[in-house]
């Protein structure tokens, strides 16, 4: 079994032009919503949701289900991908979602002004920016560069604004869609200030656990709660500032809970110690958080093994100071689709924006492709992948606990391998934008694979001869990564129909346009 825990975490903690082609995809839509289309060929895929009580029809249909019954699938907005022969070229990656929202929050808590560049343009980042606007944190958009903003920090905690936008009880309500990278960090950070807040989102957000984070905040003295029956949002905060203290939390469900507490800790008035009481999944994301905090002037003292039950200490003297400017690294999770496409088709792809010096754990996906038979060449800020003629992809057995997002791409690459692929330690799939384990099992099965599903892992047996079923409708479950990962099924020489392609707006609005720019048919 392949595991990257030791080498990846050691490295992360130490770091604290493509050919233009004619678009040939087909989109079918009957929507009448009038919105400005993104700079691709996806026609009006999303609408803004100003209030959590009025979700769109698509959210009502898909945010809470993993049904694959055709009668329950909204097919009014689909994208037909023609067979792809090769994926080859150079891709410049959009900014990392995880880094983008972390940078925005730390800039808001810092003293001074911070220019954030290569900010990801997506739904999740928009929700964070809109939240900061409502919290009266000054964020100046760059008129000449839509990926750059300048944040004037609060030099400490963020208090509830005295605003007519608040409800009659003076509660500041923040709607955060399905953006976990906004919901969790803001829930922790706002406990450090003063005022009343309610954080809510779309129906699927109300199914995504946050109780472990709330428990940690309560241990530190915060007056905060979520829905007791579900352990999920809405989150209600009655903030009076925090003096510090100790908290012991679970790290088994999501590393975002720990990252959120760490990022908020310097805004408390006293020392804070956070310990993991069981195990810590997705530890590279925590290393990423600690490295970013260091760039804003805060040193986190780590005791113990990050692969075990570590503890973290942030002294009362800690405070964030603006680094003046910060460049968001390219998104390593997004790189996986093009890396996987090159491995499948034998093309040569260079992804620019993350490489051997990346702070993101998902770059380890390239190592998995190498284990399967691809050839990988590393540079500090880029990765080049190909597969030599005559080399067949091999099934692998991989612990993907540190790369759960990229592991979804592995599930599709597995359809093209010789022999089964086992994807282990991905219980967190069940807690993401959708119930990803069941979604992946369902869609791989549609394509002709046999999939064994277990609590925290699955075994994918590719179809005989790696021949996928043609014309399959891929249900995306309002999950951006389902749409992008399963687009690679077209590399089998079959047409693939992607339902609701606009869900990629969460992290990569121009994904299908970029895919087409490096695809030959």
Secondary structure, DSSP 8 states (H G I E B T S, - for coil): -B--HHHHHHHHHHT----------EEEE---------SSS--S-----S-TTS--HHHHHHTT-----GGG---SEEEEE----EE-EEEE--B-HHHHHHHHHHHHHSBSEEEEES---SHHHHHHHHHHHHTT--EEEETTEEEEEEEE--SS-------TTS-TT-EEEEE-TT-HHHHHHHHHHGGGSEEEEEEE--TTGGGSB-HHHHHHHHHTT--EEEETTTTEEEEEEEEE----EEEEEEESS-THHHHHHHHHHTTSSS-EEEEEEEEESSHHHHHHHHHHHHHTT---EEES-TTS--EEEE-TT---B--SEEE--B-HHHHHHHHHHHHHH---EEEES-STT---GGGGHHHHHHHHT-EEEEETTEEEEE--TT---B--EEE-TT-HHHHHHHHHHGGGSBS-EEEES-GGGGGSSS-HHHHHHHHHHHTT-EEEE-SS-EEEE--GGG---TTEEE--TT-HHHHHHHGGGGGGSS-EEEETGGGGGGT-TTHHHHHHHTEE-
